[in-house]
């Protein structure tokens, strides 16, 4: 089951990268890869920032519903850009397939390395790992921000939680929370 969760998280991140790529393609024409290497982190930010902003303004539709609504919105916007630029995308992927495969290979190599590292040291029993896990869960379950502090009930987390939110949202979308 854990292996399927890892694959699901990876597929969601890949999908978010594909959603972000039409925007990097248009916005970064000077780069040889047209921003393909930046698309995954940008996709995560394009999901997390609206979730955080709307949650901070108490306009969220819920911890699970809001990220899905944003992914649908991003899908529509990316679809419109892709439709408009389709011949250019086809030409780009034909011309730069080696570069794209290299970028994906490097990402997957580092991802696999991290998965293997965490598989060997998966316990959360030392240093700040229990706090990290609690904050990750709080960020994933929150529908308004800041998330509720897991140790100080009724108060918001008074710590940097956006990173937890960014990396937790693929889990929320995949039902891994």
N, C-alpha and C positions, 0 to 999 in steps of 0.2 A: 504494500500500500504506500509506503514512504517513497519508493521509486516512482510510482505513478504521480505522486504529489510533486516531486522534483521535475518530472517531465512536463506536467501541467503548468507549473510556474514558468518554466523555460518557454513553453509554447505561448503563454500569455505575453511574456516579455518580447518574444519574437514578433508577435502580432502587433504589439504597441509600437515596436520599431518600424514595422511596415506601414502603420498608420501615420507615423511621423515623417517617413521618408519623402512623400510628396511635398511636404512643406520645406524640408531641408533642400530638396532638389531645386525648388523655386528660389529659396532664399540664399543659397550658397553656390551660385554658378561658378565661382572661381576655383572651387575645390575639385580635384580630379574625381573624387568619389561622390561629389555633389552632396556631401554630408551624410552618406550612408553609414559611416563609422560613428557618427553622432546620433543617429536616429533612435537607437534603443534608449539611451539616457534621456533624450529629448521626449520620447514617447512616454516614459515614466513621469517626467515632469509635466507633460501636457495633460496627463491624467491626474496627478497629485495636486497640482496648483489649484485647479478649479474646485476639487473636492475640499481642499483646505480652505480656500477663500469663501466658498459658500457655507461651509461648516462654521467658519469664524464669524460669519454674518448671521448665523442661525437661520439660514435659508436651505439647509440640506433636506433632501427627501428621505434620508436614512442612510445608515452605514453601508448597507449592501446595495440599495437602489441607486444612490447618487453616483457611485463609480460606474455602474452599468449604463446609466443615462449619459454620462460623459463619454464613455466608449462609443455608444451609439452615435452621439453628436460628432465625435471625432471621425468615426467611420463615414458618416455622410459627407463631412467636409473634405476628408481625404479622397473619397470617391469622386467628388466634384472636380477636385484638382487633377486627379488621375485621368478622369474622362477627358478633360480639356487638353492634357499633355500626353495622351496615350502614345502617339507615334514617337515622341521624344523618349519616353520611358523604354519602349521596346528597343530603340536604337541604343540607348545608354546601356541597358543590360546586355545586349549583344556585344557591344564594344568593350565593356568593362567587367565581363563575367569573371575573369581571373582575379581582378582586384576585389570584387564582391565575395568570391569564394575565399580569398585570403582573409578578409575582414571577418567573415563568419567563422572560419576555422580558428582564428586567434581567439575570438570571443568564446567559442565552444571549448577550446583547450583550457582557457582560464576558468570557465564555468565548471568544467569537469574536475579540474584541479581543486577548486574550492569545495566542490561536493565531496570529493575523496578526502580532503583534509577534515571537513566537518564530520564525515562518516567515522573517521578514526578518533575524533575528539568531540563527540556530540554532547557530552554532559555539560550542564550549565551550573556547575557547583563551585566555581571559583571566580574571584575578582568581581567584576561588574556584570557578569552574565545573567544572574537572576534579575537584576534591574533592567537590563536590555530586553530580556524576554517579557517581563511585565509591561514595559513601555511599548514594545511591539504589539502585544495583545491589546493594550489600551487604545493605541492608535488605530488598530484594525477594527475595533468594535465601536469607535466613537462616531457619532453622527454630528457632533458639534465640537468645536475646538477652543481652547486646548482640551485634550482628552482628560478624563478623570484620573487623578493620581491613584494608582493601585494601593498605595500605603497610607494615604491621607484622604480618607473618604470625604467626598463633598467638595474637594478642591481640585483644581486643574493642575496638570503636570507643569511644574515651573522648571523646565529643562528643554533642551532642543529636541523636538519630537518629529520634525518634518522628515528626517531621514528614515525613521521608523515607518512613517506613513507611506513614503515613496516605495520602500521595499515591501511593505505589507499589503499594498493595494492589489498587486497581482494575486495574492492569496485570497483576498476578499472576493475578487471577481471569480476566481476558480472555486470558491466555496471551501477554502482551506482554513478559514479562521475558526 
